[in-house]
Amino acid sequence: GLSTVVGYTGTNPLGIALDSAGDIYVANYGSNDVSKITQAPARPLVAWSKKAKVVSASIKPVSGVTYRMTATKGSRTKSGACRNVTLGRKKIKRNRCKIKLTKGKWRVAITPRKGALVGTANRRAFTIR
């Protein structure tokens, strides 16, 4: 099988538990404490769209994760706005991010965050005319 080290605990780990957010808790017998191991959030799945000078991203939300949208052109960086929305009669929950850009070639990114941990961004290039 395949194993991945996601964190280190105290001495003599005795018990392990997992919460709904994916955090791992390890009871340490030797150090008489509990270690919490939090994984960085996964790269988000993004549905990108562009209309005129506005780039939008729709993201299926993950519990406990927030998203940040940024765009860069050379040394210039802009921040977009992200909010929770509910779509259609089926009440599909999504995070929707938007940013208005000027002419040129931009690199837009959606970066996931869970507390202080930053995950891998989903990036895409856009040309605004």
N, C-alpha and C positions, 0 to 999 in steps of 0.2 A: 504494500500500500504506500501511499504518499502521506507524509506528515509535514506540517508547517509550524515553525516556532512563531507564536504571536506575542509572546511575552514571557517574562521570568517571574518566579514567585519567591517567597521566603524559603525557610528551611523545612524539610520533611513535609511536602504537600500530602494532605490526608483525604480531602474531599473536594469535589468540583461541582459547580452549578452554572447554569446559563440562564440569563434573563431574556425577556421578550425583545430587547433592543440588540441582542447579540453579544452583550458583555459577558465575560467569563469571570467567575469568582472561585478562588482557590483557598481552602482552609489549610493553614500551615501549622502543623503540630509543633515543630521545633521552635518556631519564632512566636507562637501563640497569637497569630493575627490572620487577617483575610486579605488576599491580594485581589485587586480588580484589574482585569486586562480588557481594554477597550480597543477594538479594531478600527482603523481608519475607514470611513465610508467608501463604498465601491464607486467606480466611475459611473455617473448617471447615464441612463438611456434618455436621449433627447430627440424630440421631433422638432427640427429647425424649420423656420419659414422666413421669407423676406418679402415685404411689400413696400415699394418705394424706398424710403431711407430708414425704415424700421425693421430691425431684426428681432424675431420672436423665438422663444424656445418653450416647449411644453415638456414637463418632466413628471413622471409618475413618482409621487412622493414616497419617501422611506421614513418610517417612524424615527424621530429624534434627530433627523438630518435637515439642515438648512442649506440653501443654495445661493450662490453669488454669481452674478453675470458681469463680466468685464470684457472690454474690447480694446485692442491695441493697434496703433498704426504708427510705426517707427517708435519714437520715445513717448508718444501721446497715449494716455490711458483714460478710458471713460468707464463709468459704472452704470449698470442698468438697474431696473427695479424688478423684484420678484415678489409674487403674492400667491396665496392659495386661491384656487377657483374650483367651482363645481360645474361640469359640462353636461348639457342635455338632460333629457328626461330620466336617463339611467343614473343620474347623479354621480358621474365619474369624477373622482377627485384628482386634480393635477396642480402642479406649481407652474405658473406662467411667468416668464421673464421677458422683458422688452427693453430695447435700447434704440435710441435714434442716433444715426451716424451721419457724418458729412461725407463728401466725395472722397474716393480713394479705396485702397485695399486694406481691409480690416481683418484681424484675427480675433474671433469672439470665443469666449470660454465660459462654461458653466462649471463652477467648482463646488463640490459638496463639503460640508463641514459638520462635524459632530463634536460639540464642545470645543476643545482646543485642537482637536485632530482635523487635519485637512486631507481630503482624499484626492484621487487623480481626476483632473479636469477633463471634460469632453470639449474638444475644440473644433472649430470650423472656420474656414476663410470665406469672406464675403467681399464682393466688389460693389461699391455704391457709385452710381453714375450721376 
